[in-house]
Each structure stands twice: as structure tokens, then as C-alpha cells.
Amino acid sequence: MKKITFLLSLLLASAGVTASAQSFTAKAFKSLGEAVTDVNALQDGAYYAFKCNSKGKFIKVENPDGNKHFANDNALTEDDATDALAVFKLHKVDGKFQFETALSGLYIPALSNNQTAYASETAGTFTIGKTDLGNNTETHADLFAIAGNNNVGFDMQDGQFVGWDGGGSQAWYKIYPVTVAEDVTCYKISYSLKKGDEVVASGNDGWYKSGSTYNGKSFVKSSFYTIACSNQSMVVSETNKDFTYVASKTGTAPFTTGKWYRMQTRYNNADYRDNSYITAGTFNGAAFVRGNGSKNMSTYADVVNGLWRFEESGLGVKLYNLGTGKYLRNGGVSTVDNDGTVFYVNEPGQTSNVQFTLTIDNGAYFGNHSSIYEGNGRNAAMSTWNSTDAAKKDGGSNFTIYAVDADADFMASAKAALETTLTMNTADSKFVSNGVTTAYDAVKAKVASANTLDDLQSLFNEAVSATPATTITPDETAYYRLKIADTYITTEGINVGKDGILNTAWKANNNINRVVSRSDANSALVPQIWQFVKVGNGYALCNVNNHCRCAFFTNGNLDMPVDENYTTAKATIKPVLSTATNDNSLVSLTLTGANNVFGLRGVKEGDNVNRFIGTNIYSANDPANIWQIEKVTTVPVSITDAKYATVAFPFATKVTTDGVKAYYATGAADGMITLVEYPEGIIPANEGALLYNEAGATTANLDIVTTTNAVEGNKLMPATAKRTGFTANSTYVLAKNAANEAAFLKNGLTVVPANKAYIAAETIPADNNGSNVLNFNFGQVTGINAVVAADKAGVQYFDLQGRRVLYPAHGIFVTNTGKKVFVK
């Protein structure tokens, strides 16, 4: 393999590296002459420079006081003291050549194949010719191949000079005569920066010729510091090559060390006034701007995750966050960690009610801007962007801070938030373990007498200590959603067969999606609902729609096995009271399975939330693993102005919305479906139903109930999970007919959506096959058939007051055969 890497070559040589004094004496470089075209013109004792033609760079000793590795330089100038190190004194030896470096007594050694070179006391002997070691001849008069007695030649790579026995384009060199000046001593400049007795920065700043003037070192600093060099002279000499700088505060910092502050951006923009406070830990530890006005802190996490303390670090500051106990760290999206980033406090770029801007060491401004925006900037992530004047003046990069220690309004809000947090953790709608309610109530009783933020922190810590470490026993008869980072785990993307069984769909196609994903609060509710089923000393996490149980794969995605009785994966649940939360609530729990923690394996990226659920090895208190488990007791169903909707749930429900009625279908005749109202509005589990609201559009609330009610002969089939595998036109679904009227229409697709009812065409009498019966449109119907007019001969219709109707139109009627029917 051609060419050893620069890093590897340095490692190979490191064992023999020794340091010398940080100075060297050499003939100073002045200028280059014309490239040599005749080897015979080379003079013994003259000075030359070697430039690789293909790389366009000169061979040069890189570290005269270190490992003396040969590197390369783009150009040689009289101003650069180190360019003397690219000048070689030529020695003729028996018709061949040796090359002495500017470091007296050190030479280019005999090169080793595919190895980088270092200046050596032992000189290599070389020939200079027009043919390289790959037997290539170069016709350009000023190009030469240089090879040693061991048939290893000059070769160059970026950052290093190596030996190579194969020739090629990098083996051709121009040889330039060099004019040199008298010997000059060069010194490596060192510097240190002190703040009081503390050395905050130190290092080397290049090589300078003795007698030259050092340009000085510049430092990144906060605006309230002034820096001065304490050396009396900037002229470089043997005794004046170490420069000391002293930083002094000559301005006033806009903060007081040790106080807690809230930080606000966009002060002058009314649209952002109460929605621009920086808070940490909102999502997977990230720092965000989110909608938290000064008096709108709903939980204790909102309080402490929005409080920052300025800690001086060198000539800048680090920002410590109270809630997470970590420092603000700059990144693509700013986060918090144990080390943090040093920010520099600068004058504001605006004039009204703004106190400062923050930059990092490359001058980029900290703020909410550019591609990090979400909508109008509310809830936008913090980051750093460019260092232009426009960035400095942008409202998202200018900060106003508010000390909260003595702010009565803030303390009142903080107290209320802590009480809310402790109350939420004992609410009936959440998991709680024995002793939590009593312990939290005892803490809440002390909140009113707290006078300082430290008092509140002590009370919160007391509640944390009172949180039992024992596992929680869930209600196996209850239904729950699992929330993390403002999203819920869901099986919305997992389809079952036409019989409602996942295994049927998998047997038909082994490549179907079986990964449990994430969706937001506006997505389908029922695929987000789970039950905990006792298995041994843990619980299986069972999805109600497809009746299957999750598998927790180590460092893998959450999977849905096709076996409904899968028992390998078990979860245990423990209470967590922490400010390291992924949402605005501290009602958080940790699930563990397969000896790993169940949580996020990545972050939300834009609108892509259907990824990254699985098991990992992170701490149970990591924000990526803290869950909120919500009990679900009601399912809302949207009824549009078409007045109808179909539903099918894996649990029994009861209609509790006034005016909304639920029906099941007992048969079809005369081109119509026969409807019977569910007694008491209770729909048994795994039964299809038609909801009707005479008044039009509404949201029907269906409470989850336990019931022994049952119906027989219901032709409204339930599709809990999305059913696949049908043939076209083998089902009827609720949609609109050609006259834009709602009806059950033949479904030209091969699927039925989740939690909807449908009618199997095979259950409809042949003389009715193809008829539209009722109406509603959920957007997945094709191949619509025309309405077949009902033959009403011999059937008499009566309205609900008992009056006969000769030509029944829209409404509910009773026939002389004793049936209650709905006509559209």
C-alpha cells in the first residue's frame, strides 16, 4: 500500500523524539533564484530548496526543537523566520549529493520506503537524474528525480516528506538556488495570560528572528476585561522571548456571580415578549427557547430548568443550569453537559432594554436564528450562528436577564409550580406507589412558608428523597398512553390481516413493518393505547389494537412480535421525580426491560417523530428515558357535518355526548341497512358501530367502560388495527356516493382503516349487493357504485310518532314488519 500516513509516521518515530532548546541559528532565507536545468550547475557548498512539482510545495523541517520531522511549505518568504528550515546546503560526495539542513550537523537521511523522514546526523547520499524509480522519463528541463543508494527516492504527501521506491508524479522536483543572509538566531515565542494569580491561557506563538518585533498575541475575552502585555519591550531576544499578559476588569459585568437569572431574547418584539426565555432539558437535554412567560411556569421543571447562573471561566463565562445541574454547551443545537462551553459577554447589538450578547471563541453569536427557527421563533432551539454585524443586532442574539432571588412575583409562581408538580404526581390519572401521596402532601404543606429559591430547592429534594424506589404495580384492567419528548409510542404503522391478526399479515408478507414508532398528540389515539399484562415478575406491554406484546431488543428498535402470547420481554416500572424531563410534566416513570432502559435512541428531527424507540444502556434518570404514563378513560371521535362516523374499538365504550346515538346493523333489505340502537349507548368491545348526530358536526366522547352487554348478528365488522389483504369491492365502507350523499359504498381498496367499522360484501343478500346504504367519507374509497333504488312494495313505513309515511326520505322509521330502519 503506497504512502504511510502522517499520523502513523509520527507515532512510529515518537519513541526517539527529544526536545532541544526553543531556538535555532541558521542562514536566513532571502530569495529564490531560477530553477536549475542542469545537474552540473549545482555547486558544492551552495544553498538550495526542493519543490515537489505535483504538490507545489517545498521540503521543510517542521519542528526544529522537537522531532525534526520533514513537512512541506507552500511558499518561502524573507519575513518567515522558519523558512530558513526549507534551505539545504548541498555537498558533493564522489559525484553524488548530500543535503544538510539549516540545523547545522543534521541532514536528509537515507530514506526508507513508504516511511516519513526526519533530520538526522547521518547523511543520505543521492543521485539526481531525469529518470525516476518507476522508469519514467521527464522531458521538462527543470524537473529532476532524486533517489538514494538504496533505490528509495524523494516523494511528497500533504504534510510530510517520505521515501518511495516506485517513482510517479510526486517524485519530480524543481531545485532552486537560494540566496541567504548572515546567520540569524530564531526564538520560539511563548506567552501566558494571567487573571490575578490564575494563568488562564498559555502556549507558543511561532518563531521570530532575534531583533524582530513581536506582533503580540490577541485573546478572546468578555468586553469588561482589558488586556495588556507586561513586557517592557516587544523586541525579540534571548532574554525577551517569553511574553506575559495581564487581564484586568475595567468594565462592569451585567451579572452578579452566584445569582440565578432568567434569560430572555427578543425583548422589543411583542410577538415574543412572553415566549422567549431560555430553558434546558426540554427535549433530551437540549436547550431551547420555548413558551414560558415569567408568570407561566406550570411545573417545577419549568422553574428550575429556566434558571441560569453565570460562572466566570477564564475571560469568559459558563452558564450553569439549576434544573439539570449541567452547563450550557454549544453545538448544532445547544445542549447541556458536565463541561459546557465558554461564552464571551459582549456589548449588546441593540439599544433598548438589552444587556449583552454572547459569542464563542470563533466570534459566532449565540441565539435562536437561521435554520434553527421553528415557525416564528417560539420554541426555537438555541445555537450559534455567524459573526456578522447582522447577527450581533438580531433580536434572537441579544439578551435581557432578570435576577429572581428577590423577585416576589417569581417566588409566587415558583411556589405554585412546585405545588402543581407534587399534586400531579399523586393524581388518580397517573401511576403512583404506596406512600407517595402522604409524603408529597407533607412537602406541599411547607411550600407556603418558603422564602427563597434555596428553600424551594430543599423542599423539592425532600420530595425526591421521599419517592419510593420500589416498582409500581399498574392496573391491568386500565388503558394507558406512554409519552416521551412530547410524543407517544404507537402501532399506527403496523397492519394486520383481514382477520385482524398480525401473524396473518406477516405470513402473507414477511417484510411488513413491525416496528413500534412515535407519533404526536394529534395522531390517531387508539394505536397509542397499551395495557400491562402480568408476566412473571414483570409486565408485558400489550397494544390494544393488535393484541400483540412488545419485544425489547438491546440497542435496537422496539419490535412487535407476531406471537400474541410473547412473554420474553418484560417491563418493570419505577417512579421518578426529577427535573430531567422530556416534557412539561414531572409525572415521569422509567420502564426497564431486558436489563436495559427503555427510552429514546435518538432525537426528534423536524417532523420525523416515528423513529428511535428502543432499549439502551443509559441511566434511568436520563431525560431520554423518563416517561409520562397517562391513563386513558375517554376516546373522542370526530363527527363531521355529514352527521355520521363509524367506530370499532378493542374495549367497550359508552356514548356520553348529548344528541349522539350509536347503532349496530342487523341486516340489509330494500337497498338499506337495518339499524338498531345500542342499549344505553354502550358499544361492546370488538363490535362495529355507527355514530349519528342529528345536529351535525361534533366531537363525540366515548367513555371506556366494563360491560356484559352483547349483541348478535351485527354486520358492522370491527377493524381495530388497519386490516389488509381484502380483494377490491369485497367490503363496504362509509363514504359519499355520486350524489354527494353519505352511504356505505363498495370499497375499491384492499384495506380498511384502523378503528373503523365496515361491512363484508359476502354478508349482504345478493339482491342488495352493490347498494349504497349510509353515508360518510373518510377519504379511502374508490370504485363507487351507483345507488340501487329500493323496491318498497309491500313494506309500510311509520315515523317515530306512529304516523304512516308513504314516501320515506331522510330519518328513522319503523316498518310494519317490526324493524327500525334509517333512510337516507
JOWONOR-V174935 format. One record per helix or strand of 3 or more residues. SS is the DSSP state (hx for helix, st for strand). FROM is the first residue (numbers start at 1). TO is the last residue. If there is no record, write none. Layout:
BEGIN
ss->SS from->FROM to->TO
ss->SS from->FROM to->TO
END
This chain:
BEGIN
ss->hx from->6 to->16
ss->st from->23 to->35
ss->hx from->39 to->41
ss->st from->47 to->52
ss->st from->57 to->61
ss->st from->69 to->73
ss->hx from->81 to->86
ss->st from->88 to->93
ss->st from->96 to->100
ss->st from->126 to->129
ss->st from->144 to->148
ss->st from->153 to->157
ss->st from->160 to->164
ss->hx from->169 to->171
ss->st from->172 to->195
ss->st from->198 to->209
ss->st from->225 to->229
ss->st from->242 to->249
ss->st from->261 to->265
ss->st from->277 to->283
ss->st from->286 to->290
ss->hx from->300 to->304
ss->st from->308 to->313
ss->st from->316 to->321
ss->st from->326 to->329
ss->st from->335 to->337
ss->st from->343 to->346
ss->st from->356 to->359
ss->st from->365 to->367
ss->hx from->370 to->372
ss->st from->383 to->385
ss->hx from->389 to->393
ss->hx from->395 to->397
ss->st from->398 to->403
ss->hx from->408 to->424
ss->hx from->436 to->447
ss->hx from->453 to->466
ss->st from->480 to->484
ss->st from->487 to->490
ss->hx from->502 to->508
ss->st from->517 to->519
ss->hx from->526 to->528
ss->st from->530 to->535
ss->st from->538 to->543
ss->st from->549 to->552
ss->st from->557 to->560
ss->st from->571 to->576
ss->st from->588 to->593
ss->st from->596 to->600
ss->st from->613 to->616
ss->hx from->623 to->625
ss->st from->627 to->631
ss->st from->634 to->639
ss->st from->644 to->648
ss->st from->653 to->655
ss->st from->660 to->669
ss->st from->672 to->677
ss->hx from->679 to->681
ss->st from->688 to->693
ss->st from->698 to->704
ss->st from->717 to->719
ss->st from->731 to->736
ss->st from->742 to->746
ss->st from->756 to->760
ss->hx from->761 to->763
ss->hx from->766 to->768
ss->st from->811 to->815
ss->st from->820 to->823
END
